[in-house]
């Protein structure tokens, strides 16, 4: 699944690494908005910007991840919500 990631990626996020996906609401904490929430755990990265076949869109990046069917609905909902998505590397999560 292609995810629009607005923040720079950690250098530890490479093809094959395992990550958690978080959604940060547009209003953020400053305006009394919702707190960031974990959307999906243990996703595997299949493509990253700068690797063959990956690309950037606007100021963000598209990262491709493998999403288990049990988490697809949550990920799709997070993609369409206002705000931004970020990936957090899981230490030792390279397969």
N, C-alpha and C positions, 0 to 999 in steps of 0.2 A: 504494500500500500504506500502511495506517495504522500508524504507529510510536509506541509509548508512550515518550516522552522524559521522563526524570525531572528533568533539569536545566533551568535557564532557558536560553532560546535567545539567541544573539547577535543584536543588532539587524541584523546584516548578513544574517541568514537570513530571506529574504522569498520570496514566490511567484516562481518562475522562477530562483531562485539554485541553484547547484550545490554539493553537500555530500558529505562522506565520512561514513560511519556507523561508529561504534566501539562495542564492547561492553566494559563494565567489570565484571569478575566481582564477585559479592557479597562474597567474602572479601577482595578487594583485596590490595594489596601488604603491608599491615601484618601479616597473619596468614600470610605466606608463600604466599599464593594466586597464581593466575595473573596475569600482567600484562594490561593492557588490550590489545585486539587490533582491528585494522581489519577490518571485516566487508565493506564494499562501498564502491566509489569512484565518484565522478561521478554521484551520484543528483540528480535535479531535484526541487525542492520544488514541490508543486502546491497545498497548503493549509497554513496555519500558524494556531496559536491566535490568536483575536481577529479573524481574517478571516472572511468570510462562509462558513458551513458547517463551520468548524472548532470544536473544543470541547476542554474539559479533562476529565480523569478523575482523581479523587482529588487527590493533590498533584502529579501529573505532567501532561503535555500530550500531545495526539495531533497528530502532524505527518504529513501525507500526502506521500509521495514517489513518483516514478516509478522503478521498479526494472527494469533490463533482465532478460530471462528468464535470462540466464547467471548472475545473482546472486541470484535469488529463493530458492533453496535455502539459501544462506548467511544471508540476511536472516531467513528464517523460523526457522532454527535459533537465531540470536542472540536473536530475540524471545522464544522459549520458555525460554532459559537463565536461571538465576538471575543477578541482577546488574542493571545498568542500561545503557541505550543513550544515546549522545550524538551529536549532529551537529556536525561541524566545517565551517565555511564554507571554500570554495575561493576564494582571492583572484582576482578578475576572472572568477568563475564565474557571471555573470548572463547568462541567455539571453533 
